[in-house]
Amino acid sequence: MSLIPFFAAAVLVGQPITSVPGPDLRITELRDVAYEELATGQTEAALDVIHAELASRPGDPALLINLGSAYLRLGRMAEAQTAFEAAAVSNTRYDLELADGRWVDSRRAARLAQAGLADRPLLARR
């Protein structure tokens, strides 16, 4: 079984909430992007969650990245590539937290997922 690194779509929405010098304060929004299902190997359940969430949030990059990751687990490479590409060009854009704690732009995360298609596929968390 291959290990799949995770993105966390503990979505960082918006810009700093203050212009005063000091700590960078941001608004963080947690969304269900089927991270728990994917993290515990429940790929089919993850697909159910992702498809349901995409109905209300079409084009959400975290959902699309996780969709691609779920497809990869099922060996559906072409569908995974399509999902990652949709995330990379989505009009919606925000920062995602990677499993290692780094935050990256959702478009960059999607490109990383595409680049890792042959090596180590990536997915989003919550």
N, C-alpha and C positions, 0 to 999 in steps of 0.2 A: 504494500500500500504506500503510495507516495504521500509525502507531507506537502500540504498546500499552505503557503504563507497567507495570512489574512490582512485585508484592509479593514479598518474599522470605520464604518460610516457614522461614527459619532460625529455627525456632520457639523462642521464649523461654518455656520451661516452668518454672513454679514462681515462687517469691518469692525475695527476697534470701536468700542462704545464711548470712548473718551478721546479728546485731542490733547489732554493734559499730559506732559511728559511723565513717564513712569511705566508701570507694567502694562503690557499689551492686553487689554481686557477685550474679550470677544464673547459673542453669543454662541453657545453650543446647543445644538438640537439633536437629540437622539431619535433615530427612526428605525423601524423594523425593516431590515433588509435581509432577513433569514440567516443572519450570522450564526445564531445558536444551532439551527438545523444543520448548516454546513459544517460547523465546528464539531458536531457530534456524529457526522457521517450520514445524516438523514437527507440525502440528496433529493429524493422524490418529494419529501415534505417541504424542502427548501423551494423547489420549483413551484409548488402550490402557493406558498407564501409570496414568492417573488411575482408570479403572474397576477395574483390578487392585488398586490401593492402597485404594480405597474398600471393597473386599470385606473387608479386615482392619481398616480404620479408618473405618467408616461415620460420617458426620456431621463428619468432620475439616474445619474451615473452610477451611484452605489448599487442600485438594484440591477442595472445592466452589467456591471462588473461581476456581481454575484451570479447573475444568470449565466454569463459566460463561464464562470468557474464551475457551476453546476453541470453545464453541458460538457465541459472538459472531463469531469469525473465520470460522465456517462459515455465518454468516447465520441461525442458529437462535435468534432473539431470545427466543421464549417459553421455550425450554429454558434459555437463559442466565439469564433473570429468575428462573426456578424454582431454579436452582443458587445464585444469589446470595442469594435469600431463605432457602434452607436453611442457608447459611453464617451468615446474620445471626441466625437463631433457634436455631442449634446449641447443644446442652448443653455441647459442648466449646468452651472459650474460652482463648485465649492471645494473646500479642503476636506480630505479624508485622513483619518488616522490609520497608519499601518500597524500591523501587529507588533512591530518592534518599537512602537511609540512615536515614530516620525510622522509628521503631517505633510501631505503632498496635495497638490492641485488634482482635482478629479480627472482632468484630461491627461495629466502626466501619469496618474495611476492607471488609467485605461491603456495608455501606450506601454507602460511597464508590463501590464497583463498580456498585451499582444506580444511583446518581445519575449515574454516567458512562456509563450505557448508551447514551445518544444522542450523547455527546461522545467521551470517551476511556475505553474499557473498561480494567479493571484485572485483574491476575492475581497469583498467588502464586509464589514462587520455590522455595526448598528448605530 
